[in-house]
Amino acid sequence: MATAKCPVCGADISVEEEDIVLFKRMRCPKCDARLEIINDFPLRLGRFDRE
Ligand SMILES: [Zn+2]
């Protein structure tokens, strides 16, 4: 399990190791922002705003 901050609201988001895949998309559980994994180690999340 790794933790990264939501770039939109700053909430800590925990991600299971098996879900840490570069460019995998997810949503922030707090603000519902669309995010993607932009770095796997250390884990970093970026805002996903491409359609
Ligand atoms: Zn958020």
PDB file of the backbone (N, CA, C, O) and the ligand in Angstrom, with CONECT records:
HET     ZN  A 101       1
ATOM      1  N   MET A   1       0.845  -1.203   0.000  1.00  0.00           N
ATOM      2  CA  MET A   1       0.000   0.000   0.000  1.00  0.00           C
ATOM      3  C   MET A   1       0.879   1.251   0.000  1.00  0.00           C
ATOM      4  O   MET A   1       1.832   1.359   0.772  1.00  0.00           O
ATOM      5  N   ALA A   2       0.541   2.184  -0.875  1.00  0.00           N
ATOM      6  CA  ALA A   2       1.278   3.443  -0.923  1.00  0.00           C
ATOM      7  C   ALA A   2       0.262   4.580  -0.830  1.00  0.00           C
ATOM      8  O   ALA A   2      -0.923   4.397  -1.109  1.00  0.00           O
ATOM      9  N   THR A   3       0.734   5.724  -0.444  1.00  0.00           N
ATOM     10  CA  THR A   3      -0.141   6.873  -0.277  1.00  0.00           C
ATOM     11  C   THR A   3       0.378   8.049  -1.092  1.00  0.00           C
ATOM     12  O   THR A   3       1.582   8.303  -1.136  1.00  0.00           O
ATOM     13  N   ALA A   4      -0.541   8.763  -1.738  1.00  0.00           N
ATOM     14  CA  ALA A   4      -0.171   9.967  -2.479  1.00  0.00           C
ATOM     15  C   ALA A   4      -1.243  11.013  -2.212  1.00  0.00           C
ATOM     16  O   ALA A   4      -2.363  10.691  -1.817  1.00  0.00           O
ATOM     17  N   LYS A   5      -0.882  12.257  -2.434  1.00  0.00           N
ATOM     18  CA  LYS A   5      -1.856  13.322  -2.212  1.00  0.00           C
ATOM     19  C   LYS A   5      -2.629  13.626  -3.485  1.00  0.00           C
ATOM     20  O   LYS A   5      -2.088  13.619  -4.591  1.00  0.00           O
ATOM     21  N   CYS A   6      -3.914  13.892  -3.286  1.00  0.00           N
ATOM     22  CA  CYS A   6      -4.732  14.367  -4.400  1.00  0.00           C
ATOM     23  C   CYS A   6      -4.225  15.758  -4.779  1.00  0.00           C
ATOM     24  O   CYS A   6      -4.116  16.626  -3.912  1.00  0.00           O
ATOM     25  N   PRO A   7      -3.910  15.989  -6.069  1.00  0.00           N
ATOM     26  CA  PRO A   7      -3.398  17.298  -6.486  1.00  0.00           C
ATOM     27  C   PRO A   7      -4.469  18.382  -6.471  1.00  0.00           C
ATOM     28  O   PRO A   7      -4.158  19.567  -6.601  1.00  0.00           O
ATOM     29  N   VAL A   8      -5.710  17.986  -6.316  1.00  0.00           N
ATOM     30  CA  VAL A   8      -6.814  18.951  -6.331  1.00  0.00           C
ATOM     31  C   VAL A   8      -7.183  19.386  -4.917  1.00  0.00           C
ATOM     32  O   VAL A   8      -7.226  20.584  -4.636  1.00  0.00           O
ATOM     33  N   CYS A   9      -7.450  18.439  -4.026  1.00  0.00           N
ATOM     34  CA  CYS A   9      -7.912  18.793  -2.683  1.00  0.00           C
ATOM     35  C   CYS A   9      -6.899  18.481  -1.597  1.00  0.00           C
ATOM     36  O   CYS A   9      -7.095  18.874  -0.447  1.00  0.00           O
ATOM     37  N   GLY A  10      -5.813  17.779  -1.933  1.00  0.00           N
ATOM     38  CA  GLY A  10      -4.777  17.510  -0.940  1.00  0.00           C
ATOM     39  C   GLY A  10      -5.033  16.325  -0.035  1.00  0.00           C
ATOM     40  O   GLY A  10      -4.249  16.062   0.877  1.00  0.00           O
ATOM     41  N   ALA A  11      -6.116  15.606  -0.272  1.00  0.00           N
ATOM     42  CA  ALA A  11      -6.414  14.439   0.556  1.00  0.00           C
ATOM     43  C   ALA A  11      -5.381  13.340   0.316  1.00  0.00           C
ATOM     44  O   ALA A  11      -4.863  13.189  -0.791  1.00  0.00           O
ATOM     45  N   ASP A  12      -5.094  12.584   1.360  1.00  0.00           N
ATOM     46  CA  ASP A  12      -4.221  11.430   1.196  1.00  0.00           C
ATOM     47  C   ASP A  12      -5.036  10.294   0.601  1.00  0.00           C
ATOM     48  O   ASP A  12      -6.115   9.965   1.092  1.00  0.00           O
ATOM     49  N   ILE A  13      -4.512   9.701  -0.454  1.00  0.00           N
ATOM     50  CA  ILE A  13      -5.191   8.598  -1.127  1.00  0.00           C
ATOM     51  C   ILE A  13      -4.297   7.370  -1.043  1.00  0.00           C
ATOM     52  O   ILE A  13      -3.136   7.403  -1.449  1.00  0.00           O
ATOM     53  N   SER A  14      -4.849   6.298  -0.516  1.00  0.00           N
ATOM     54  CA  SER A  14      -4.092   5.051  -0.417  1.00  0.00           C
ATOM     55  C   SER A  14      -4.380   4.189  -1.636  1.00  0.00           C
ATOM     56  O   SER A  14      -5.525   4.058  -2.070  1.00  0.00           O
ATOM     57  N   VAL A  15      -3.324   3.610  -2.175  1.00  0.00           N
ATOM     58  CA  VAL A  15      -3.470   2.767  -3.358  1.00  0.00           C
ATOM     59  C   VAL A  15      -2.786   1.424  -3.078  1.00  0.00           C
ATOM     60  O   VAL A  15      -1.649   1.376  -2.608  1.00  0.00           O
ATOM     61  N   GLU A  16      -3.492   0.352  -3.373  1.00  0.00           N
ATOM     62  CA  GLU A  16      -2.916  -0.986  -3.191  1.00  0.00           C
ATOM     63  C   GLU A  16      -1.767  -1.179  -4.184  1.00  0.00           C
ATOM     64  O   GLU A  16      -1.810  -0.669  -5.303  1.00  0.00           O
ATOM     65  N   GLU A  17      -0.760  -1.909  -3.768  1.00  0.00           N
ATOM     66  CA  GLU A  17       0.396  -2.153  -4.633  1.00  0.00           C
ATOM     67  C   GLU A  17      -0.017  -2.673  -6.009  1.00  0.00           C
ATOM     68  O   GLU A  17       0.526  -2.259  -7.033  1.00  0.00           O
ATOM     69  N   GLU A  18      -0.973  -3.576  -6.012  1.00  0.00           N
ATOM     70  CA  GLU A  18      -1.373  -4.198  -7.280  1.00  0.00           C
ATOM     71  C   GLU A  18      -2.094  -3.214  -8.207  1.00  0.00           C
ATOM     72  O   GLU A  18      -2.230  -3.466  -9.404  1.00  0.00           O
ATOM     73  N   ASP A  19      -2.552  -2.095  -7.647  1.00  0.00           N
ATOM     74  CA  ASP A  19      -3.229  -1.090  -8.461  1.00  0.00           C
ATOM     75  C   ASP A  19      -2.294   0.022  -8.913  1.00  0.00           C
ATOM     76  O   ASP A  19      -2.706   0.927  -9.638  1.00  0.00           O
ATOM     77  N   ILE A  20      -1.037  -0.044  -8.488  1.00  0.00           N
ATOM     78  CA  ILE A  20      -0.090   0.993  -8.871  1.00  0.00           C
ATOM     79  C   ILE A  20       0.489   0.661 -10.238  1.00  0.00           C
ATOM     80  O   ILE A  20       1.500  -0.031 -10.362  1.00  0.00           O
ATOM     81  N   VAL A  21      -0.176   1.168 -11.243  1.00  0.00           N
ATOM     82  CA  VAL A  21       0.218   0.958 -12.631  1.00  0.00           C
ATOM     83  C   VAL A  21       0.285   2.340 -13.264  1.00  0.00           C
ATOM     84  O   VAL A  21      -0.663   3.120 -13.173  1.00  0.00           O
ATOM     85  N   LEU A  22       1.398   2.633 -13.898  1.00  0.00           N
ATOM     86  CA  LEU A  22       1.578   3.953 -14.490  1.00  0.00           C
ATOM     87  C   LEU A  22       0.414   4.307 -15.423  1.00  0.00           C
ATOM     88  O   LEU A  22       0.009   3.510 -16.269  1.00  0.00           O
ATOM     89  N   PHE A  23      -0.109   5.517 -15.245  1.00  0.00           N
ATOM     90  CA  PHE A  23      -1.206   6.077 -16.039  1.00  0.00           C
ATOM     91  C   PHE A  23      -2.556   5.415 -15.785  1.00  0.00           C
ATOM     92  O   PHE A  23      -3.515   5.650 -16.521  1.00  0.00           O
ATOM     93  N   LYS A  24      -2.630   4.593 -14.751  1.00  0.00           N
ATOM     94  CA  LYS A  24      -3.931   4.041 -14.362  1.00  0.00           C
ATOM     95  C   LYS A  24      -4.780   5.186 -13.818  1.00  0.00           C
ATOM     96  O   LYS A  24      -4.300   6.046 -13.080  1.00  0.00           O
ATOM     97  N   ARG A  25      -6.044   5.170 -14.202  1.00  0.00           N
ATOM     98  CA  ARG A  25      -6.930   6.257 -13.789  1.00  0.00           C
ATOM     99  C   ARG A  25      -7.734   5.859 -12.563  1.00  0.00           C
ATOM    100  O   ARG A  25      -8.073   4.693 -12.362  1.00  0.00           O
ATOM    101  N   MET A  26      -8.025   6.865 -11.754  1.00  0.00           N
ATOM    102  CA  MET A  26      -8.834   6.635 -10.555  1.00  0.00           C
ATOM    103  C   MET A  26      -9.534   7.936 -10.194  1.00  0.00           C
ATOM    104  O   MET A  26      -9.318   8.973 -10.820  1.00  0.00           O
ATOM    105  N   ARG A  27     -10.370   7.857  -9.177  1.00  0.00           N
ATOM    106  CA  ARG A  27     -11.027   9.071  -8.709  1.00  0.00           C
ATOM    107  C   ARG A  27     -10.667   9.320  -7.263  1.00  0.00           C
ATOM    108  O   ARG A  27     -10.496   8.390  -6.475  1.00  0.00           O
ATOM    109  N   CYS A  28     -10.556  10.595  -6.929  1.00  0.00           N
ATOM    110  CA  CYS A  28     -10.309  10.951  -5.538  1.00  0.00           C
ATOM    111  C   CYS A  28     -11.574  10.642  -4.736  1.00  0.00           C
ATOM    112  O   CYS A  28     -12.666  11.075  -5.102  1.00  0.00           O
ATOM    113  N   PRO A  29     -11.422   9.889  -3.640  1.00  0.00           N
ATOM    114  CA  PRO A  29     -12.600   9.560  -2.832  1.00  0.00           C
ATOM    115  C   PRO A  29     -13.191  10.768  -2.107  1.00  0.00           C
ATOM    116  O   PRO A  29     -14.342  10.730  -1.671  1.00  0.00           O
ATOM    117  N   LYS A  30     -12.413  11.833  -1.978  1.00  0.00           N
ATOM    118  CA  LYS A  30     -12.892  13.026  -1.269  1.00  0.00           C
ATOM    119  C   LYS A  30     -13.580  14.012  -2.200  1.00  0.00           C
ATOM    120  O   LYS A  30     -14.723  14.402  -1.965  1.00  0.00           O
ATOM    121  N   CYS A  31     -12.884  14.412  -3.257  1.00  0.00           N
ATOM    122  CA  CYS A  31     -13.430  15.478  -4.111  1.00  0.00           C
ATOM    123  C   CYS A  31     -13.910  14.952  -5.460  1.00  0.00           C
ATOM    124  O   CYS A  31     -14.436  15.716  -6.270  1.00  0.00           O
ATOM    125  N   ASP A  32     -13.735  13.657  -5.708  1.00  0.00           N
ATOM    126  CA  ASP A  32     -14.201  13.024  -6.944  1.00  0.00           C
ATOM    127  C   ASP A  32     -13.469  13.509  -8.191  1.00  0.00           C
ATOM    128  O   ASP A  32     -13.956  13.326  -9.307  1.00  0.00           O
ATOM    129  N   ALA A  33     -12.305  14.125  -8.009  1.00  0.00           N
ATOM    130  CA  ALA A  33     -11.519  14.557  -9.161  1.00  0.00           C
ATOM    131  C   ALA A  33     -11.041  13.322  -9.924  1.00  0.00           C
ATOM    132  O   ALA A  33     -10.812  12.264  -9.338  1.00  0.00           O
ATOM    133  N   ARG A  34     -10.897  13.473 -11.218  1.00  0.00           N
ATOM    134  CA  ARG A  34     -10.372  12.376 -12.028  1.00  0.00           C
ATOM    135  C   ARG A  34      -8.851  12.480 -12.003  1.00  0.00           C
ATOM    136  O   ARG A  34      -8.273  13.515 -12.334  1.00  0.00           O
ATOM    137  N   LEU A  35      -8.228  11.390 -11.605  1.00  0.00           N
ATOM    138  CA  LEU A  35      -6.776  11.383 -11.426  1.00  0.00           C
ATOM    139  C   LEU A  35      -6.161  10.245 -12.203  1.00  0.00           C
ATOM    140  O   LEU A  35      -6.847   9.306 -12.609  1.00  0.00           O
ATOM    141  N   GLU A  36      -4.851  10.337 -12.409  1.00  0.00           N
ATOM    142  CA  GLU A  36      -4.132   9.203 -12.959  1.00  0.00           C
ATOM    143  C   GLU A  36      -2.786   9.116 -12.268  1.00  0.00           C
ATOM    144  O   GLU A  36      -2.265  10.109 -11.759  1.00  0.00           O
ATOM    145  N   ILE A  37      -2.238   7.932 -12.259  1.00  0.00           N
ATOM    146  CA  ILE A  37      -0.931   7.717 -11.646  1.00  0.00           C
ATOM    147  C   ILE A  37       0.129   8.208 -12.626  1.00  0.00           C
ATOM    148  O   ILE A  37       0.274   7.663 -13.721  1.00  0.00           O
ATOM    149  N   ILE A  38       0.867   9.237 -12.226  1.00  0.00           N
ATOM    150  CA  ILE A  38       1.867   9.808 -13.126  1.00  0.00           C
ATOM    151  C   ILE A  38       3.277   9.381 -12.743  1.00  0.00           C
ATOM    152  O   ILE A  38       4.219   9.601 -13.505  1.00  0.00           O
ATOM    153  N   ASN A  39       3.432   8.774 -11.572  1.00  0.00           N
ATOM    154  CA  ASN A  39       4.724   8.220 -11.182  1.00  0.00           C
ATOM    155  C   ASN A  39       4.440   7.073 -10.223  1.00  0.00           C
ATOM    156  O   ASN A  39       3.602   7.189  -9.328  1.00  0.00           O
ATOM    157  N   ASP A  40       5.148   5.964 -10.420  1.00  0.00           N
ATOM    158  CA  ASP A  40       4.848   4.807  -9.572  1.00  0.00           C
ATOM    159  C   ASP A  40       5.718   4.749  -8.311  1.00  0.00           C
ATOM    160  O   ASP A  40       5.256   4.291  -7.265  1.00  0.00           O
ATOM    161  N   PHE A  41       6.949   5.200  -8.398  1.00  0.00           N
ATOM    162  CA  PHE A  41       7.789   5.197  -7.201  1.00  0.00           C
ATOM    163  C   PHE A  41       8.699   6.391  -7.208  1.00  0.00           C
ATOM    164  O   PHE A  41       9.627   6.447  -8.015  1.00  0.00           O
ATOM    165  N   PRO A  42       8.463   7.372  -6.318  1.00  0.00           N
ATOM    166  CA  PRO A  42       7.368   7.390  -5.347  1.00  0.00           C
ATOM    167  C   PRO A  42       6.022   7.628  -6.047  1.00  0.00           C
ATOM    168  O   PRO A  42       5.951   8.224  -7.122  1.00  0.00           O
ATOM    169  N   LEU A  43       4.992   7.151  -5.414  1.00  0.00           N
ATOM    170  CA  LEU A  43       3.659   7.293  -6.003  1.00  0.00           C
ATOM    171  C   LEU A  43       3.251   8.761  -6.084  1.00  0.00           C
ATOM    172  O   LEU A  43       3.289   9.494  -5.096  1.00  0.00           O
ATOM    173  N   ARG A  44       2.858   9.168  -7.296  1.00  0.00           N
ATOM    174  CA  ARG A  44       2.346  10.528  -7.480  1.00  0.00           C
ATOM    175  C   ARG A  44       1.118  10.468  -8.358  1.00  0.00           C
ATOM    176  O   ARG A  44       1.051   9.703  -9.320  1.00  0.00           O
ATOM    177  N   LEU A  45       0.139  11.300  -8.002  1.00  0.00           N
ATOM    178  CA  LEU A  45      -1.103  11.363  -8.765  1.00  0.00           C
ATOM    179  C   LEU A  45      -1.192  12.710  -9.468  1.00  0.00           C
ATOM    180  O   LEU A  45      -0.816  13.745  -8.917  1.00  0.00           O
ATOM    181  N   GLY A  46      -1.692  12.674 -10.685  1.00  0.00           N
ATOM    182  CA  GLY A  46      -1.888  13.925 -11.449  1.00  0.00           C
ATOM    183  C   GLY A  46      -3.344  14.027 -11.820  1.00  0.00           C
ATOM    184  O   GLY A  46      -4.075  13.036 -11.806  1.00  0.00           O
ATOM    185  N   ARG A  47      -3.760  15.225 -12.149  1.00  0.00           N
ATOM    186  CA  ARG A  47      -5.138  15.421 -12.549  1.00  0.00           C
ATOM    187  C   ARG A  47      -5.310  14.896 -13.969  1.00  0.00           C
ATOM    188  O   ARG A  47      -4.506  15.186 -14.855  1.00  0.00           O
ATOM    189  N   PHE A  48      -6.356  14.129 -14.166  1.00  0.00           N
ATOM    190  CA  PHE A  48      -6.610  13.588 -15.498  1.00  0.00           C
ATOM    191  C   PHE A  48      -7.682  14.425 -16.154  1.00  0.00           C
ATOM    192  O   PHE A  48      -8.855  14.327 -15.793  1.00  0.00           O
ATOM    193  N   ASP A  49      -7.289  15.265 -17.137  1.00  0.00           N
ATOM    194  CA  ASP A  49      -8.285  16.127 -17.750  1.00  0.00           C
ATOM    195  C   ASP A  49      -8.351  15.980 -19.258  1.00  0.00           C
ATOM    196  O   ASP A  49      -8.884  16.843 -19.956  1.00  0.00           O
ATOM    197  N   ARG A  50      -7.803  14.873 -19.757  1.00  0.00           N
ATOM    198  CA  ARG A  50      -7.944  14.576 -21.187  1.00  0.00           C
ATOM    199  C   ARG A  50      -9.155  13.687 -21.369  1.00  0.00           C
ATOM    200  O   ARG A  50      -9.417  12.807 -20.549  1.00  0.00           O
ATOM    201  N   GLU A  51      -9.865  13.908 -22.400  1.00  0.00           N
ATOM    202  CA  GLU A  51     -11.028  13.040 -22.653  1.00  0.00           C
ATOM    203  C   GLU A  51     -10.618  11.902 -23.560  1.00  0.00           C
ATOM    204  O   GLU A  51     -11.444  11.054 -23.899  1.00  0.00           O
TER     205      GLU A  51
HETATM  206 ZN    ZN A 101      -9.302  15.220  -4.089  1.00  0.00          ZN2+
END
